[in-house]
Amino acid sequence: MARPTSSLPTERKREPLDPFFALSLDLFWITTLDGRFRRVNPAFIAALGHPEPDLLSTNILDLLHPEDRPAAAAAIAGLVRGNPIAGLESRFRCACGSYKWLAWSGTPFPAEGLAYTVAHDLTRRQLDQEALRQAEARCVSALESTTDAFFAVDREWRLVRVNRQAERLWMRQREDILGRNLWEVFPEAAGGPFQRMYEQVMHTRAPAHLEEFYPHAPCNRWFEVHAYATPEGLAVYFRDVTGRRHADEKITRTLQEKEVLLREVHHRVKNNLQVICSMLRLQERNLHDETLLQVLKECRERVLAMAMLHDQLHRAKDFSKINLGEYIRNLAASLFCSYGVNSADIDLRLDIEDIPVAVDTAIPCGLLVNELISNSLRHAFPEGRKGRVSLGLHALAGGSVELTTADDGQGFQESAQATPTRSLGLWLVDLLADQIGAAVECSSSAGTRYRLVFQEPTSAVSRK
């Protein structure tokens, strides 16, 4: 039986298309003008997984995502009028139920009643774009939720991003400033510390930090600014620290007021102690009993030792610590002057380091030095005997402090130890040593030597 003559043209046209259909990596299909499949190539089958027999006579709209069908239906309707389809992007359902994005273009041939279509798989591009959109959304969400204000500029200083906090602090809507030059938006900041820092970061690509007052309306605030270089230009985070600055200034003023008050307290204590010393000295003039005179003199020296400490505190920059070396140097010199010692007869040798200690430690140490040096001056060199008095202060390992006093005069004598004055002095030495937790060593083989070692916090014991 002979073939119908009407099918011969189609068959002849189909033969040269077979290699093209089979070898092309692009997706090809032939449909009727109303969208029913007549033929698909292997690339189409491989991409979507539908066997060709299942597709024949199926309308292309049946493979599209419901949201994409209206646009596709309108485009297919145009094929009948001879309108081609150009770059329509739609989601095609795969055999597994998932969807792939295809960009497809079709050309109608009304005389044949067919449309020839080529498509490109856009799934990877769409996934990448979706991932990019999600990353951008996360970035925007993070920038909008942060408590810091943020803005970004490109290399031409055009504002490309501004978050809500920046809008609030600047009192400007982002729609009014995005795309504009930063220095046109804030001309008063041009040439100032903010621009210098931003230009430095842009040039060196190294992060920078600045805390500066912006004295122009509508801001008039202190800002803490962190700037970072980006591939596009510059990213800047900033916050309003005006409240913190005011609080810091208030704290500073309060501390200064307390410092002035504390200095005044030490000054008045020193003056009161000196008044007591003067009263004791006046009392001495009305006494003729040598024993009583000696007792009053010793009391006056102890009060004077405490007065000297408060005088040093009055002049000190740090009230929590006092330079023990300076204190006991001045105290020893004052004692030699008080006893009228001629340096040609009794030499004072000092080997003292500058060691900062707490005030609660300095007071007992000063009284200890007062007792031990006074004892040497009163008892070690009788009848004009010449000699030497030594005073040492050293920082030891582990935060310990060594205080030593020594003389090369006569050592302890039984009669001296039995006197009430001597006993009181020794009793005070033991009491004061216990107060600072000092271990006391005493020797009188060649004169008299006292060695006291006590612990002071490591952070406080340091040589200047």
C-alpha positions as CSV (number, residue, x, y, z in Angstrom):
1,M,0.0,0.0,0.0
2,A,1.3,3.4,-0.9
3,R,1.8,6.1,1.8
4,P,-0.5,9.0,1.9
5,T,1.0,11.8,0.0
6,S,0.1,14.3,2.8
7,S,2.7,12.7,5.2
8,L,5.6,12.8,2.8
9,P,6.8,16.4,3.5
10,T,6.8,15.9,7.2
11,E,8.7,12.6,7.0
12,R,11.2,14.2,4.6
13,K,11.7,17.2,7.0
14,R,12.1,14.9,10.0
15,E,15.0,12.9,8.5
16,P,17.6,15.7,8.5
17,L,16.6,16.8,12.0
18,D,17.4,13.4,13.6
19,P,21.2,13.9,14.1
20,F,20.6,17.4,15.3
21,F,18.0,16.3,17.9
22,A,20.1,13.4,19.0
23,L,23.5,15.2,19.4
24,S,22.4,18.6,20.8
25,L,23.1,19.3,24.5
26,D,20.3,21.9,24.5
27,L,16.8,20.7,25.1
28,F,14.6,20.6,22.0
29,W,11.0,19.8,21.4
30,I,8.3,20.1,18.8
31,T,4.7,20.9,19.7
32,T,1.5,21.7,18.0
33,L,0.5,25.4,18.1
34,D,-1.7,24.7,21.1
35,G,1.2,23.2,23.0
36,R,0.9,19.4,22.6
37,F,4.2,17.5,22.4
38,R,5.1,15.8,19.1
39,R,8.7,15.1,19.6
40,V,11.5,15.7,22.2
41,N,15.2,15.1,22.0
42,P,17.4,12.9,24.3
43,A,18.7,16.0,26.2
44,F,15.1,16.8,27.1
45,I,14.5,13.3,28.3
46,A,17.8,13.2,30.3
47,A,17.1,16.5,32.0
48,L,13.5,15.9,33.0
49,G,13.4,12.1,33.1
50,H,10.1,11.7,31.2
51,P,10.1,9.0,28.5
52,E,9.1,10.3,25.1
53,P,6.0,8.0,24.7
54,D,4.6,9.5,28.0
55,L,5.0,13.0,26.6
56,L,3.4,12.6,23.2
57,S,0.1,14.3,23.0
58,T,0.7,15.8,26.5
59,N,0.3,19.5,26.7
60,I,3.3,21.5,27.8
61,L,1.2,23.3,30.4
62,D,0.8,20.0,32.2
63,L,4.5,19.9,33.0
64,L,4.7,23.5,34.3
65,H,4.6,24.7,37.9
66,P,1.0,26.1,38.6
67,E,2.4,29.5,39.2
68,D,4.1,29.6,35.8
69,R,1.2,28.3,33.8
70,P,-0.7,31.6,33.2
71,A,2.4,33.3,31.5
72,A,3.1,30.2,29.5
73,A,-0.5,29.8,28.4
74,A,-0.5,33.4,27.1
75,A,2.7,32.8,25.2
76,I,1.4,29.6,23.6
77,A,-1.8,31.4,22.6
78,G,0.4,33.8,20.6
79,L,1.9,31.0,18.6
80,V,-1.3,30.6,16.6
81,R,-1.0,34.3,15.6
82,G,2.6,33.7,14.6
83,N,4.2,35.3,17.6
84,P,7.4,33.6,18.8
85,I,8.2,32.8,22.4
86,A,11.5,34.5,23.5
87,G,13.4,33.6,26.7
88,L,10.4,32.6,28.8
89,E,11.6,31.2,32.2
90,S,9.4,28.5,33.7
91,R,9.6,25.6,36.2
92,F,9.2,22.2,34.5
93,R,8.2,19.2,36.6
94,C,10.7,16.2,36.5
95,A,9.6,12.6,36.6
96,C,10.8,12.5,40.2
97,G,8.4,15.3,41.2
98,S,11.0,18.1,41.5
99,Y,11.2,21.1,39.3
100,K,13.8,22.5,37.0
101,W,14.1,26.1,35.7
102,L,14.2,26.3,31.9
103,A,14.5,29.3,29.7
104,W,12.7,28.4,26.5
105,S,12.2,30.1,23.1
106,G,9.8,28.8,20.5
107,T,9.2,29.7,16.8
108,P,5.8,28.9,15.2
109,F,5.4,27.5,11.7
110,P,1.6,28.0,11.1
111,A,1.8,26.3,7.7
112,E,2.9,23.1,9.4
113,G,0.8,23.7,12.5
114,L,3.9,23.1,14.6
115,A,6.3,25.1,16.9
116,Y,10.0,24.4,17.3
117,T,11.4,25.1,20.8
118,V,14.9,25.2,22.3
119,A,15.5,25.5,26.1
120,H,18.4,26.0,28.4
121,D,18.6,24.6,32.0
122,L,18.7,27.5,34.4
123,T,18.3,25.4,37.6
124,R,21.8,26.0,38.8
125,R,21.7,29.7,38.1
126,Q,18.3,30.0,39.8
127,L,19.6,28.0,42.9
128,D,22.6,30.3,43.0
129,Q,20.4,33.4,42.7
130,E,18.1,32.1,45.4
131,A,21.1,31.3,47.7
132,L,22.3,34.9,47.0
133,R,18.9,36.3,47.8
134,Q,18.8,34.3,51.1
135,A,22.3,35.4,52.0
136,E,21.3,39.0,51.3
137,A,18.2,38.6,53.4
138,R,20.2,37.3,56.3
139,C,22.7,40.1,55.9
140,V,19.9,42.7,55.9
141,S,18.2,41.0,58.9
142,A,21.5,41.0,60.9
143,L,22.2,44.7,60.0
144,E,18.7,45.7,60.9
145,S,18.6,43.8,64.2
146,T,22.0,45.0,65.5
147,T,22.0,47.7,68.1
148,D,24.8,49.5,66.3
149,A,24.2,51.9,63.5
150,F,25.7,50.9,60.1
151,F,26.3,52.4,56.8
152,A,28.4,51.4,53.8
153,V,29.9,53.4,50.9
154,D,31.5,52.5,47.7
155,R,34.9,53.7,46.5
156,E,33.3,56.9,45.3
157,W,31.9,57.6,48.8
158,R,28.3,56.9,47.6
159,L,26.1,55.5,50.3
160,V,25.0,52.0,49.3
161,R,23.5,50.7,52.6
162,V,22.1,52.3,55.7
163,N,20.3,50.5,58.6
164,R,17.5,51.6,60.8
165,Q,19.8,52.6,63.7
166,A,21.7,54.9,61.4
167,E,18.5,56.5,60.2
168,R,17.5,57.1,63.8
169,L,20.9,58.6,64.9
170,W,21.2,60.7,61.7
171,M,17.5,61.7,61.7
172,R,17.3,61.1,58.0
173,Q,15.4,58.6,55.9
174,R,17.5,56.2,54.0
175,E,15.5,56.7,50.8
176,D,16.7,60.3,50.9
177,I,20.4,59.6,51.2
178,L,21.1,56.2,49.5
179,G,23.1,56.8,46.3
180,R,24.3,60.2,47.4
181,N,27.9,61.1,48.3
182,L,28.6,60.9,52.0
183,W,30.3,64.3,52.2
184,E,27.4,65.9,50.4
185,V,25.0,64.5,53.0
186,F,27.3,65.6,55.8
187,P,29.3,68.5,54.4
188,E,30.3,69.7,57.9
189,A,32.2,66.5,58.5
190,A,34.4,66.9,55.4
191,G,38.0,67.4,56.3
192,G,37.4,66.4,60.0
193,P,38.5,63.4,62.0
194,F,35.8,61.1,60.6
195,Q,36.9,61.7,57.0
196,R,40.6,61.3,57.9
197,M,39.9,58.0,59.5
198,Y,37.7,56.7,56.7
199,E,40.3,57.7,54.1
200,Q,43.0,56.0,56.1
201,V,41.0,52.8,56.2
202,M,40.2,53.0,52.5
203,H,43.9,53.5,51.7
204,T,45.6,51.1,54.1
205,R,42.7,48.5,54.2
206,A,43.4,48.2,57.9
207,P,40.5,48.5,60.5
208,A,40.4,51.7,62.6
209,H,38.5,52.9,65.7
210,L,37.6,56.4,66.7
211,E,35.7,58.1,69.5
212,E,34.8,61.6,68.7
213,F,32.3,64.3,69.3
214,Y,30.1,65.4,66.3
215,P,29.2,69.0,67.2
216,H,26.8,69.6,64.3
217,A,23.0,69.4,64.2
218,P,21.0,67.3,64.2
219,C,23.5,64.9,65.9
220,N,25.5,66.9,68.5
221,R,26.6,63.6,70.0
222,W,29.6,61.5,70.9
223,F,30.1,58.6,68.6
224,E,32.2,55.5,68.9
225,V,33.1,54.4,65.3
226,H,34.6,51.2,63.8
227,A,35.5,51.3,60.1
228,Y,36.4,48.3,58.0
229,A,37.6,48.1,54.4
230,T,35.4,46.0,52.0
231,P,35.9,45.0,48.4
232,E,33.3,47.6,47.4
233,G,34.6,50.4,49.6
234,L,34.0,50.9,53.3
235,A,31.7,49.5,56.1
236,V,31.2,51.6,59.2
237,Y,29.6,50.6,62.5
238,F,28.9,53.4,65.0
239,R,27.0,53.9,68.2
240,D,26.0,56.8,70.4
241,V,28.2,56.9,73.5
242,T,27.1,60.4,74.7
243,G,25.4,58.9,77.8
244,R,28.5,56.9,78.6
245,R,30.8,59.9,78.1
246,H,28.6,62.1,80.4
247,A,28.7,59.3,83.0
248,D,32.5,59.0,82.7
249,E,32.8,62.7,83.1
250,K,30.6,62.7,86.2
251,I,32.6,59.8,87.7
252,T,35.8,61.7,87.0
253,R,34.4,64.8,88.7
254,T,33.3,62.8,91.6
255,L,36.7,61.1,92.0
256,Q,38.4,64.5,91.8
257,E,36.1,65.9,94.5
258,K,36.8,62.8,96.7
259,E,40.5,63.2,96.1
260,V,40.4,66.8,97.1
261,L,38.4,65.9,100.2
262,L,40.8,63.0,101.1
263,R,43.7,65.3,100.7
264,E,42.0,67.8,103.0
265,V,41.4,65.0,105.6
266,H,45.1,64.0,105.6
267,H,46.1,67.6,105.8
268,R,43.9,68.2,108.8
269,V,44.9,65.0,110.5
270,K,48.6,66.0,110.0
271,N,47.9,69.5,111.4
272,N,46.0,68.0,114.4
273,L,48.9,65.6,115.1
274,Q,51.3,68.5,114.9
275,V,49.2,70.4,117.4
276,I,49.4,67.4,119.7
277,C,53.2,67.4,119.3
278,S,53.4,71.1,120.1
279,M,51.3,70.6,123.2
280,L,53.5,67.8,124.4
281,R,56.6,69.9,123.7
282,L,55.1,72.8,125.8
283,Q,54.3,70.3,128.5
284,E,57.9,69.2,128.6
285,R,59.0,72.7,129.5
286,N,57.0,72.6,132.8
287,L,58.5,69.3,133.8
288,H,61.8,68.7,135.6
289,D,61.6,64.9,136.1
290,E,63.9,63.3,133.5
291,T,61.8,60.1,133.4
292,L,58.6,62.0,132.6
293,L,60.4,64.2,130.1
294,Q,61.7,61.1,128.3
295,V,58.2,59.5,128.3
296,L,56.7,62.7,126.8
297,K,59.4,62.9,124.2
298,E,58.9,59.3,123.1
299,C,55.1,60.0,122.8
300,R,55.8,63.1,120.8
301,E,58.1,61.2,118.4
302,R,55.4,58.5,117.9
303,V,52.8,61.1,117.1
304,L,55.2,62.9,114.8
305,A,55.8,59.6,112.9
306,M,52.1,59.3,112.2
307,A,51.9,63.0,111.3
308,M,54.7,62.6,108.7
309,L,52.8,59.7,107.1
310,H,49.6,61.9,106.7
311,D,51.8,64.7,105.3
312,Q,53.2,62.4,102.7
313,L,49.7,61.1,101.9
314,H,48.5,64.7,101.6
315,R,51.1,65.2,98.8
316,A,50.7,61.8,97.2
317,K,49.0,61.1,93.9
318,D,47.8,57.6,94.9
319,F,46.1,57.4,98.3
320,S,45.9,53.6,98.3
321,K,49.7,53.1,98.3
322,I,52.5,55.0,99.9
323,N,56.2,55.0,99.1
324,L,57.5,53.2,102.2
325,G,61.2,54.0,101.3
326,E,60.6,57.7,101.1
327,Y,58.6,57.6,104.3
328,I,61.2,55.9,106.5
329,R,64.0,57.9,105.0
330,N,62.3,61.1,106.1
331,L,61.4,59.6,109.4
332,A,65.0,58.6,110.2
333,A,66.3,62.0,109.3
334,S,63.6,63.6,111.5
335,L,64.6,61.4,114.4
336,F,68.3,62.3,114.1
337,C,67.3,66.0,114.0
338,S,65.0,65.6,117.0
339,Y,67.8,64.0,119.1
340,G,70.3,66.6,118.0
341,V,72.7,64.0,116.7
342,N,75.9,65.2,115.2
343,S,76.6,63.3,112.0
344,A,80.3,63.4,112.8
345,D,79.6,61.3,115.9
346,I,76.8,59.0,114.7
347,D,76.6,58.2,111.0
348,L,73.2,57.3,109.4
349,R,73.6,54.8,106.6
350,L,70.6,54.1,104.4
351,D,70.1,51.2,101.9
352,I,66.5,51.7,101.0
353,E,64.4,50.8,98.0
354,D,61.3,52.7,97.0
355,I,58.5,50.2,97.7
356,P,54.8,51.1,97.5
357,V,52.8,49.5,100.3
358,A,49.3,49.9,101.7
359,V,48.7,52.6,104.2
360,D,47.7,50.0,106.8
361,T,51.2,48.5,106.4
362,A,53.1,51.8,106.3
363,I,51.8,53.1,109.7
364,P,53.1,50.1,111.7
365,C,56.4,50.1,109.7
366,G,56.9,53.8,110.5
367,L,56.2,53.2,114.2
368,L,58.6,50.2,114.2
369,V,61.4,52.4,112.6
370,N,60.6,55.1,115.1
371,E,61.0,52.7,118.1
372,L,64.1,50.9,116.8
373,I,66.0,54.0,115.7
374,S,65.1,55.9,118.9
375,N,66.2,53.0,120.9
376,S,69.6,53.0,119.2
377,L,70.0,56.7,119.6
378,R,69.1,56.6,123.3
379,H,71.0,53.5,124.4
380,A,73.6,52.3,121.9
381,F,76.1,55.2,122.2
382,P,76.5,56.2,125.9
383,E,78.9,58.9,127.0
384,G,79.5,60.4,123.6
385,R,80.5,57.2,122.0
386,K,80.7,57.4,118.2
387,G,79.2,54.8,115.8
388,R,76.8,54.1,113.0
389,V,73.1,53.4,112.6
390,S,71.9,51.6,109.5
391,L,68.5,51.3,108.0
392,G,67.6,49.0,105.1
393,L,64.5,48.2,103.1
394,H,64.4,45.6,100.3
395,A,61.8,43.8,98.2
396,L,62.3,40.0,98.3
397,A,61.1,37.3,95.9
398,G,57.5,36.2,96.3
399,G,56.2,39.6,97.4
400,S,58.0,39.8,100.7
401,V,59.6,42.9,102.2
402,E,62.7,43.0,104.4
403,L,63.1,45.9,106.9
404,T,66.3,46.0,108.9
405,T,67.8,48.4,111.5
406,A,71.2,48.0,113.1
407,D,73.8,49.9,115.1
408,D,77.4,49.1,116.1
409,G,77.0,50.4,119.6
410,Q,76.7,48.4,122.8
411,G,74.2,45.6,122.7
412,F,71.4,44.7,125.1
413,Q,72.1,45.0,128.8
414,E,70.1,43.4,131.6
415,S,69.6,46.8,133.3
416,A,68.4,48.3,130.1
417,Q,65.9,45.5,129.4
418,A,64.5,45.9,132.9
419,T,63.6,49.5,132.7
420,P,59.9,50.4,132.1
421,T,60.7,52.5,129.0
422,R,62.8,49.8,127.5
423,S,60.1,47.2,128.1
424,L,57.4,49.5,126.6
425,G,59.5,49.9,123.4
426,L,60.1,46.2,123.0
427,W,56.5,45.5,123.7
428,L,55.5,48.0,121.0
429,V,57.9,46.4,118.5
430,D,56.4,42.9,119.1
431,L,52.8,44.4,118.9
432,L,53.5,46.3,115.7
433,A,55.3,43.3,114.1
434,D,52.3,41.1,114.8
435,Q,50.0,43.7,113.3
436,I,51.7,43.4,109.8
437,G,52.5,39.6,110.3
438,A,56.2,40.2,110.3
439,A,58.7,37.6,111.4
440,V,61.2,39.3,113.8
441,E,64.9,38.4,114.2
442,C,67.0,40.2,116.8
443,S,70.8,39.8,117.5
444,S,73.1,41.8,119.8
445,S,76.5,40.1,119.2
446,A,78.0,43.2,117.6
447,G,75.7,46.0,118.4
448,T,72.0,45.5,117.9
449,R,70.3,44.3,114.7
450,Y,66.6,43.8,114.0
451,R,65.4,42.1,110.8
452,L,61.7,42.0,110.0
453,V,60.2,40.2,107.0
454,F,56.6,40.7,106.1
455,Q,54.3,39.8,103.2
456,E,52.8,42.5,100.9
457,P,50.6,41.7,97.9
458,T,52.8,41.0,94.8
459,S,51.2,43.8,92.8
460,A,52.2,46.3,95.4
461,V,55.8,45.3,95.9
462,S,57.8,46.7,93.0
463,R,60.9,48.7,92.7
464,K,60.5,52.2,91.2
